[in-house]
Structure formats: C-alpha cells, structure tokens
Amino acid sequence: MKTNSSDSLYHALDLCASNNFERALAIADQSLASVSTGELATLAHRVRGLALSGNGTIR
C-alpha cells in the first residue's frame, strides 16, 4: 500500500509539472483520506499546496 500511495503522489507531482492541477489535487486529497500522519501525509500536503497554488486558488 505504501509504495502505491507514494507512486501515486509522485505521479501527482508530475501532473503539477504538466499543469494538470485538478487531477493532482484529487490524488492528494484521496491520499489524505487514507493516511493522516507520516511521510505520505507530508508529501500529500505538499502536492496539495502545489496544486492549489498552481491553479490560482492560493498565492
């Protein structure tokens, strides 16, 4: 499970780099629904922040 989750989050980072912020945000939110602490949660929060800032929701 951990590998799949981290792979998904790294894919979400790639999506941010491709300006596909909505999909990246969905992946990050899905990850946060299943894990609330630890390395994966930290990565998910980072992806979420990138996605939100990338689509102009936060600056």
N, C-alpha and C positions, 0 to 999 in steps of 0.2 A: 504493500500500500504506500509506504513512504516513497519508494522510487517512482511510482506512477504519479503521485502528488507532486513531487519535485519536478519530474519531467513535464507535467502539465504547466507548472508555474514558470519553468524556463521557456516553454513554448509561448506562454503569455507574454514574457519579456520580448520574445521575437515579434509577437504581434504588435506590441507597443512600438517597436522599431519600424514596423511596417505601417504605422498609423491606423491600426485596427484596434482602437482603444475600447470600443464597446465589447468586443469579444474577449479582450484581455481582462476587462473588468468583471465579466461574467465568470471567467475561470478563477480569478482571485476570490470573488465572493463565494463561489462553490467550495473552494479550498477552505476558506474561513468558516464555512458552515460545518465542516468536519473536523477541524483542528483549531484550538483556540490559543495554545501556547507553544513555545518552542521555535525551532529553526524554520519550520514550514510556515508557521503563522507570521513570523517576521518577514519572510520572503513574500508571502501573500499580501501583507500590508504594504510592502514596498511596491509590488506590482500594481496594487490598487491605487496608490498615490501617483505613480507614473501615468496610469490610465486616466485618472481624474484630471490631472494637470494637463495631460496631452489633449484631452477633448475640450478643455476650457472650463471645466466645472470648478476647478480651484486654480489659483495662481500663486 
